[in-house]
Amino acid sequence: MLASITPLGERGRGRRWGRTTTAYALASGLGGAVVGVVAGTAGAAARAVLHPAAAASLIAVVCGLAALLDLRGGPLPGPRRQVDERWLVKYRGWVYGAGFGFQLGLGVVTIVTTASVYAVVALAALTGSPIGGALVGVVFGLVRAAPLLMTASVTTPAQLRALHRRADAWRPRAHRAAVAAQAAVAVGAVAWVVR
């Protein structure tokens, strides 16, 4: 999406970047909330039979598996579809912004590039409440939308190429940070169970 929804691209399509990006971010938060409510509701049903130590153990297992999957590399289980880029020329900016944002905010209906997505859904379920799940999901959706803010100053093709070079340079660091965060949550959950 970084190459598609930029001030440069939006101007070329006769759209307004701010309007498209706002629709994208709001819909991404909404998509995250929807998946969070579903997961939190499922977690609430499981809470009746799940001891808190078992829930913490489950967090440890899910986050540990997520870290291992991301360390392994390669494709993750899940859908093999992307958002439909034809929308960029078919619809108004706020329509494709909202459509793309909602799908990516759901996290699990397009290609899953990091196992952190599954860890977030598990965390939303383990809140044991639709409201708690929704809060986890909203944060997830808004964080998924945040990279679009990096494009705010992209008004020339050279700036777009430079943005992509910077994003590529940061990719290994972001990957290591995600794996470290997953491992830290897993270790924290294990420590809580042991305590």
PADREN-278983 format. One line per 5 residues: number of its first residue (from 1); their letters; for each residue x, y, z of N, C-alpha, C. Coordinates in Angstrom, 3 decimals. Example, Ala and Ser with C-alpha at 12.3 -4.5 7.8 and 13.67 -1.06 7.14 Angstrom:
1> AS> 13.190,-5.690,7.800,12.300,-4.500,7.800,13.200,-3.300,7.800 ~ 12.850,-2.250,7.080,13.670,-1.060,7.140,12.900,0.030,7.870
This chain:
1> MLASI> 0.809,-1.200,0.000,0.000,0.000,0.000,0.852,1.265,0.000 ~ 2.088,1.161,0.493,2.919,2.363,0.539,3.121,2.975,-0.836 ~ 3.175,2.163,-1.865,3.390,2.692,-3.210,2.108,3.244,-3.813 ~ 0.962,2.813,-3.327,-0.309,3.180,-3.938,-0.949,4.412,-3.315 ~ -0.953,4.476,-1.996,-1.643,5.582,-1.330,-0.609,6.560,-0.787
6> TPLGE> -0.195,7.447,-1.656,0.748,8.515,-1.325,0.150,9.818,-1.845 ~ 0.627,10.968,-1.377,0.154,12.223,-1.974,0.401,12.253,-3.490 ~ 1.528,11.681,-3.919,1.840,11.626,-5.356,0.800,10.800,-6.101 ~ 0.529,9.595,-5.635,-0.436,8.720,-6.296,-1.851,9.261,-6.245 ~ -2.230,9.791,-5.106,-3.586,10.322,-4.963,-3.790,11.538,-5.870
11> RGRGR> -2.785,12.401,-5.959,-2.881,13.561,-6.856,-3.036,13.098,-8.299 ~ -2.290,12.050,-8.674,-2.375,11.514,-10.035,-3.750,10.937,-10.356 ~ -4.462,10.464,-9.359,-5.808,9.927,-9.569,-6.893,10.979,-9.314 ~ -6.483,12.203,-8.996,-7.449,13.259,-8.715,-8.128,13.095,-7.364 ~ -7.426,12.465,-6.428,-7.969,12.226,-5.097,-7.183,13.042,-4.067
16> RWGRT> -7.697,13.063,-2.845,-7.021,13.784,-1.770,-6.441,12.775,-0.783 ~ -5.124,12.831,-0.592,-4.418,11.889,0.267,-4.970,11.889,1.692 ~ -5.219,13.068,2.234,-5.712,13.163,3.609,-7.044,12.455,3.788 ~ -7.941,12.624,2.855,-9.259,11.980,2.942,-9.121,10.455,2.811 ~ -8.326,10.016,1.848,-8.138,8.570,1.642,-7.478,7.940,2.858
21> TTAYA> -6.444,8.586,3.383,-5.707,8.056,4.527,-6.564,8.039,5.788 ~ -7.376,9.065,5.984,-8.270,9.100,7.142,-9.276,7.956,7.072 ~ -9.869,7.751,5.890,-10.818,6.646,5.715,-10.120,5.310,5.957 ~ -8.900,5.191,5.470,-8.117,3.964,5.643,-7.882,3.688,7.130 ~ -7.410,4.697,7.863,-7.084,4.513,9.282,-8.333,4.192,10.104
26> LASGL> -9.421,4.920,9.877,-10.654,4.660,10.630,-11.191,3.260,10.346 ~ -11.181,2.870,9.076,-11.681,1.540,8.715,-10.755,0.444,9.222 ~ -9.458,0.703,9.253,-8.519,-0.282,9.783,-8.767,-0.501,11.272 ~ -8.991,0.579,12.006,-9.348,0.458,13.420,-10.656,-0.297,13.602 ~ -11.630,-0.028,12.734,-12.914,-0.723,12.800,-12.738,-2.213,12.482
31> GGAVV> -11.955,-2.536,11.456,-11.695,-3.937,11.128,-11.035,-4.660,12.290 ~ -10.059,-3.999,12.916,-9.418,-4.580,14.097,-10.408,-4.794,15.224 ~ -11.315,-3.828,15.408,-12.325,-3.960,16.467,-13.242,-5.149,16.197 ~ -13.617,-5.344,14.936,-14.508,-6.459,14.595,-13.849,-7.793,14.923 ~ -12.612,-7.984,14.466,-11.940,-9.250,14.752,-11.693,-9.384,16.259
36> GVVAG> -11.425,-8.278,16.925,-11.231,-8.313,18.378,-12.480,-8.695,19.131 ~ -13.635,-8.167,18.722,-14.902,-8.517,19.375,-15.200,-10.002,19.184 ~ -14.996,-10.495,17.957,-15.249,-11.919,17.697,-14.326,-12.781,18.565 ~ -13.041,-12.432,18.586,-12.081,-13.210,19.382,-12.375,-13.074,20.872 ~ -12.679,-11.868,21.326,-12.993,-11.653,22.740,-14.249,-12.390,23.177
41> TAGAA> -15.235,-12.459,22.291,-16.464,-13.197,22.593,-16.170,-14.690,22.709 ~ -15.353,-15.205,21.797,-14.954,-16.615,21.882,-14.171,-16.855,23.174 ~ -13.315,-15.901,23.524,-12.550,-16.017,24.765,-13.436,-15.978,25.992 ~ -14.486,-15.173,25.954,-15.417,-15.110,27.081,-16.112,-16.455,27.271 ~ -16.455,-17.107,26.167,-17.082,-18.430,26.265,-16.106,-19.440,26.856
46> ARAVL> -14.832,-19.327,26.469,-13.817,-20.259,26.975,-13.443,-19.966,28.424 ~ -13.632,-18.724,28.841,-13.235,-18.320,30.201,-13.929,-19.138,31.284 ~ -15.145,-19.578,30.975,-15.899,-20.363,31.953,-15.188,-21.674,32.283 ~ -14.392,-22.180,31.354,-13.724,-23.468,31.569,-12.208,-23.338,31.658 ~ -11.673,-22.138,31.472,-10.224,-21.960,31.413,-9.715,-21.271,32.680
51> HPAAA> -8.820,-21.910,33.380,-8.189,-21.347,34.570,-7.224,-20.233,34.124 ~ -7.037,-19.150,34.928,-6.115,-18.085,34.526,-4.709,-18.574,34.188 ~ -4.223,-19.573,34.920,-2.889,-20.113,34.605,-2.888,-20.795,33.248 ~ -4.001,-21.439,32.907,-4.101,-22.076,31.589,-4.129,-21.015,30.492 ~ -4.814,-19.897,30.758,-4.848,-18.809,29.780,-3.447,-18.235,29.568
56> ASLIA> -2.715,-18.028,30.652,-1.341,-17.517,30.535,-0.459,-18.521,29.799 ~ -0.670,-19.800,30.055,0.090,-20.827,29.344,-0.217,-20.783,27.854 ~ -1.485,-20.559,27.542,-1.881,-20.469,26.137,-1.233,-19.267,25.463 ~ -1.172,-18.137,26.174,-0.481,-16.953,25.641,0.976,-17.300,25.359 ~ 1.612,-17.976,26.294,3.018,-18.350,26.121,3.206,-19.236,24.904
61> VVCGL> 2.328,-20.205,24.744,2.441,-21.124,23.606,2.216,-20.386,22.289 ~ 1.152,-19.583,22.206,0.839,-18.873,20.960,1.958,-17.900,20.595 ~ 2.426,-17.121,21.555,3.497,-16.160,21.254,4.813,-16.867,20.939 ~ 5.095,-17.956,21.635,6.293,-18.729,21.328,6.230,-19.309,19.928 ~ 5.075,-19.870,19.566,4.911,-20.397,18.207,5.004,-19.286,17.166
66> AALLD> 4.417,-18.131,17.476,4.493,-17.000,16.542,5.949,-16.600,16.316 ~ 6.722,-16.522,17.390,8.146,-16.170,17.247,8.876,-17.210,16.409 ~ 8.604,-18.480,16.654,9.261,-19.542,15.881,8.865,-19.498,14.407 ~ 7.578,-19.257,14.141,7.133,-19.162,12.747,7.813,-18.001,12.032 ~ 7.919,-16.865,12.719,8.571,-15.715,12.089,10.066,-15.947,11.919
71> LRGGP> 10.700,-16.635,12.859,12.123,-16.957,12.715,12.368,-17.912,11.545 ~ 11.448,-18.848,11.372,11.569,-19.828,10.289,11.551,-19.142,8.933 ~ 10.780,-18.085,8.808,10.648,-17.404,7.524,9.709,-18.177,6.617 ~ 9.550,-17.684,5.420,8.669,-18.350,4.471,7.218,-17.972,4.687 ~ 6.363,-18.474,3.816,4.945,-18.120,3.917,4.284,-18.709,5.158
76> LPGPR> 3.351,-17.963,5.700,2.593,-18.388,6.868,1.253,-18.949,6.419 ~ 0.633,-19.767,7.254,-0.702,-20.260,6.896,-1.686,-19.098,6.822 ~ -2.620,-19.211,5.920,-3.637,-18.178,5.787,-3.986,-17.939,4.335 ~ -4.831,-16.950,4.103,-5.266,-16.664,2.735,-4.106,-16.200,1.859 ~ -4.249,-16.382,0.569,-3.215,-15.971,-0.378,-3.685,-14.785,-1.215
81> RQVDE> -4.593,-13.995,-0.717,-5.134,-12.884,-1.495,-4.655,-11.546,-0.952 ~ -4.618,-10.583,-1.820,-4.310,-9.203,-1.476,-5.570,-8.366,-1.662 ~ -5.505,-7.108,-1.260,-6.605,-6.196,-1.571,-6.617,-6.001,-3.086 ~ -7.760,-5.665,-3.627,-7.930,-5.530,-5.075,-7.488,-4.139,-5.523 ~ -6.318,-4.068,-6.139,-5.777,-2.765,-6.537,-6.556,-2.103,-7.671
86> RWLVK> -7.438,-2.849,-8.314,-8.284,-2.228,-9.352,-9.213,-1.182,-8.741 ~ -9.455,-1.315,-7.422,-10.296,-0.324,-6.757,-9.711,1.077,-6.876 ~ -8.385,1.171,-6.995,-7.728,2.481,-7.063,-8.241,3.323,-8.227 ~ -8.630,2.706,-9.310,-9.119,3.459,-10.468,-10.636,3.375,-10.615 ~ -11.276,2.468,-9.868,-12.726,2.288,-9.982,-13.526,3.173,-9.033
91> YRGWV> -12.970,3.444,-7.841,-13.756,4.091,-6.787,-13.109,5.389,-6.310 ~ -13.871,6.128,-5.561,-13.358,7.346,-4.928,-12.307,6.968,-3.881 ~ -11.448,7.920,-3.551,-10.371,7.659,-2.601,-10.845,7.159,-1.253 ~ -11.880,7.791,-0.714,-12.338,7.364,0.611,-12.933,5.959,0.560 ~ -13.466,5.541,-0.598,-14.049,4.201,-0.712,-12.947,3.145,-0.692
96> YGAGF> -11.927,3.313,-1.549,-10.866,2.297,-1.520,-10.017,2.427,-0.269 ~ -9.883,3.632,0.263,-9.175,3.784,1.535,-9.862,2.979,2.633 ~ -11.191,3.125,2.731,-11.941,2.393,3.750,-11.934,0.894,3.464 ~ -12.084,0.523,2.210,-12.094,-0.903,1.859,-10.774,-1.579,2.153 ~ -9.674,-0.939,1.752,-8.350,-1.505,2.019,-8.088,-1.537,3.524
101> GFQLG> -8.394,-0.430,4.191,-8.137,-0.339,5.626,-8.903,-1.389,6.417 ~ -10.177,-1.589,6.077,-10.983,-2.566,6.812,-10.412,-3.974,6.642 ~ -10.078,-4.343,5.406,-9.530,-5.680,5.161,-8.202,-5.883,5.890 ~ -7.339,-4.891,5.843,-6.038,-5.025,6.502,-6.180,-4.934,8.019 ~ -7.165,-4.204,8.502,-7.424,-4.141,9.941,-7.926,-5.465,10.494
106> LGVVT> -8.679,-6.196,9.685,-9.109,-7.531,10.110,-7.899,-8.439,10.303 ~ -6.880,-8.233,9.493,-5.614,-8.935,9.664,-5.543,-10.329,9.087 ~ -6.649,-11.040,9.044,-6.602,-12.457,8.674,-7.314,-12.767,7.356 ~ -7.720,-11.744,6.611,-8.418,-11.998,5.347,-7.543,-11.736,4.124 ~ -6.337,-11.242,4.358,-5.357,-11.061,3.285,-4.096,-11.824,3.683
111> IVTTA> -3.087,-11.784,2.829,-1.843,-12.502,3.122,-1.312,-12.062,4.485 ~ -1.017,-13.036,5.335,-0.480,-12.767,6.669,1.044,-12.823,6.557 ~ 1.700,-11.682,6.792,3.155,-11.608,6.608,3.940,-11.804,7.898 ~ 3.262,-11.756,9.028,3.918,-11.988,10.306,2.976,-12.751,11.223 ~ 3.535,-13.673,11.972,2.728,-14.457,12.911,2.212,-13.595,14.059
116> SVYAV> 2.702,-12.386,14.178,2.186,-11.466,15.198,0.684,-11.254,15.023 ~ 0.206,-11.336,13.791,-1.228,-11.172,13.537,-2.011,-12.234,14.317 ~ -1.552,-13.481,14.243,-2.230,-14.546,14.969,-2.080,-14.370,16.479 ~ -0.927,-13.877,16.914,-0.714,-13.635,18.343,-1.674,-12.556,18.850 ~ -1.930,-11.532,18.046,-2.860,-10.471,18.448,-4.284,-11.020,18.563
121> VALAA> -4.686,-11.866,17.608,-6.025,-12.459,17.692,-6.132,-13.319,18.942 ~ -5.102,-14.087,19.243,-5.107,-14.908,20.463,-5.169,-14.028,21.707 ~ -4.416,-12.923,21.701,-4.439,-12.009,22.842,-5.840,-11.416,23.022 ~ -6.485,-11.043,21.910,-7.852,-10.516,21.991,-8.788,-11.567,22.586 ~ -8.615,-12.823,22.185,-9.448,-13.895,22.740,-9.172,-14.074,24.227
126> LTGSP> -7.921,-13.973,24.599,-7.551,-14.221,25.991,-7.935,-13.084,26.934 ~ -8.403,-11.956,26.375,-8.957,-10.930,27.269,-10.228,-11.452,27.912 ~ -10.863,-12.417,27.235,-12.078,-13.008,27.790,-13.269,-12.085,27.783 ~ -13.209,-11.056,26.938,-14.329,-10.119,26.889,-14.400,-9.459,25.522 ~ -15.610,-9.241,25.020,-15.743,-8.558,23.736,-15.148,-7.147,23.757
131> IGGAL> -15.311,-6.443,24.884,-14.773,-5.080,24.979,-13.246,-5.113,25.007 ~ -12.673,-6.002,25.811,-11.220,-6.138,25.844,-10.666,-6.539,24.493 ~ -11.343,-7.476,23.840,-10.929,-7.887,22.503,-11.004,-6.737,21.514 ~ -12.068,-5.944,21.616,-12.225,-4.796,20.725,-11.090,-3.794,20.913 ~ -10.711,-3.542,22.174,-9.613,-2.601,22.434,-8.299,-3.099,21.829
136> VGVVF> -8.014,-4.386,22.012,-6.813,-4.971,21.410,-6.885,-4.820,19.896 ~ -8.053,-5.123,19.320,-8.223,-5.043,17.873,-8.098,-3.638,17.329 ~ -8.650,-2.653,18.018,-8.548,-1.261,17.563,-7.088,-0.821,17.520 ~ -6.358,-1.129,18.581,-4.932,-0.765,18.606,-4.205,-1.442,17.450 ~ -4.477,-2.735,17.248,-3.866,-3.467,16.139,-4.184,-2.798,14.804
141> GLVRA> -5.464,-2.486,14.564,-5.864,-1.870,13.302,-5.214,-0.523,13.076 ~ -5.133,0.295,14.120,-4.510,1.615,13.977,-3.006,1.495,13.729 ~ -2.371,0.532,14.390,-0.935,0.324,14.152,-0.707,-0.152,12.718 ~ -1.618,-0.978,12.207,-1.488,-1.433,10.815,-1.629,-0.272,9.837 ~ -2.379,0.744,10.211,-2.573,1.902,9.330,-1.438,2.916,9.432
146> APLLM> -0.697,2.892,10.526,0.332,3.905,10.779,1.379,4.061,9.673 ~ 1.812,2.992,8.988,2.824,3.191,7.942,2.408,4.164,6.836 ~ 1.111,4.350,6.637,0.695,5.317,5.616,1.142,6.731,5.962 ~ 1.315,7.011,7.249,1.763,8.352,7.644,3.167,8.641,7.131 ~ 3.960,7.568,6.907,5.313,7.773,6.367,5.279,8.342,4.958
151> TASVT> 4.156,8.222,4.282,4.081,8.687,2.898,3.655,10.147,2.783 ~ 3.406,10.799,3.902,2.842,12.154,3.880,3.646,13.145,3.047 ~ 4.960,12.969,2.970,5.788,13.935,2.233,6.163,13.453,0.833 ~ 5.608,12.331,0.388,5.973,11.774,-0.922,5.171,12.477,-2.017 ~ 5.843,13.404,-2.705,5.185,14.136,-3.786,5.903,13.976,-5.125
156> TPAQL> 7.022,13.239,-5.127,7.762,13.004,-6.377,8.138,11.524,-6.465 ~ 8.370,11.034,-7.676,8.814,9.644,-7.822,10.126,9.360,-7.071 ~ 11.034,10.326,-7.040,12.308,10.130,-6.331,12.067,9.944,-4.833 ~ 11.135,10.700,-4.266,10.817,10.551,-2.847,10.173,9.190,-2.576 ~ 9.377,8.698,-3.504,8.767,7.383,-3.344,9.829,6.282,-3.364
161> RALHR> 10.777,6.386,-4.291,11.872,5.407,-4.330,12.692,5.456,-3.044 ~ 12.955,6.655,-2.543,13.722,6.798,-1.300,12.956,6.195,-0.127 ~ 11.639,6.390,-0.093,10.813,5.799,0.964,10.925,4.275,0.934 ~ 10.868,3.707,-0.243,10.970,2.252,-0.359,12.352,1.747,0.061 ~ 13.381,2.495,-0.248,14.732,2.094,0.198,14.822,2.115,1.715
166> RADAW> 14.261,3.162,2.341,14.276,3.235,3.809,13.463,2.109,4.427 ~ 12.288,1.832,3.857,11.447,0.752,4.386,12.162,-0.591,4.250 ~ 12.818,-0.814,3.120,13.572,-2.061,2.932,14.713,-2.173,3.929 ~ 15.371,-1.053,4.214,16.486,-1.060,5.167,15.995,-1.373,6.585 ~ 14.796,-0.929,6.924,14.249,-1.156,8.269,13.612,-2.530,8.430
171> RPRAH> 13.308,-3.207,7.333,12.598,-4.491,7.407,13.275,-5.500,8.338 ~ 14.600,-5.741,8.236,15.216,-6.722,9.146,15.100,-6.323,10.620 ~ 15.226,-5.034,10.905,15.103,-4.573,12.297,13.682,-4.754,12.815 ~ 12.720,-4.460,11.980,11.320,-4.628,12.381,11.019,-6.108,12.625 ~ 11.566,-6.967,11.783,11.373,-8.409,11.943,11.956,-8.875,13.275
176> RAAVA> 13.174,-8.448,13.577,13.803,-8.837,14.849,13.007,-8.297,16.035 ~ 12.509,-7.072,15.933,11.732,-6.481,17.025,10.439,-7.260,17.253 ~ 9.773,-7.683,16.172,8.534,-8.453,16.306,8.803,-9.794,16.979 ~ 9.861,-10.473,16.556,10.198,-11.765,17.158,10.563,-11.583,18.625 ~ 11.319,-10.535,18.936,11.705,-10.274,20.324,10.473,-9.976,21.184
181> AQAAV> 9.527,-9.208,20.649,8.313,-8.893,21.405,7.494,-10.153,21.658 ~ 7.369,-10.997,20.647,6.622,-12.249,20.824,7.295,-13.121,21.879 ~ 8.605,-13.234,21.800,9.349,-14.051,22.767,9.226,-13.470,24.171 ~ 9.277,-12.132,24.297,9.159,-11.495,25.610,7.790,-11.765,26.236 ~ 6.731,-11.687,25.424,5.394,-11.971,25.954,5.303,-13.432,26.374
186> AVGAV> 5.881,-14.329,25.563,5.864,-15.757,25.913,6.587,-15.998,27.232 ~ 7.766,-15.394,27.394,8.538,-15.565,28.630,7.789,-14.958,29.817 ~ 7.190,-13.785,29.610,6.415,-13.150,30.669,5.237,-14.006,31.108 ~ 4.568,-14.615,30.142,3.434,-15.478,30.480,3.899,-16.712,31.249 ~ 5.024,-17.273,30.828,5.566,-18.433,31.551,5.937,-18.030,32.979
191> AWVVR> 6.570,-16.873,33.127,6.949,-16.394,34.466,5.713,-16.191,35.338 ~ 4.640,-15.670,34.744,3.418,-15.477,35.509,2.839,-16.819,35.971 ~ 2.850,-17.823,35.077,2.338,-19.152,35.441,3.171,-19.743,36.575 ~ 4.498,-19.633,36.466,5.395,-20.196,37.474,5.188,-19.500,38.805 ~ 5.017,-18.189,38.784,4.823,-17.422,40.018,3.534,-17.800,40.648
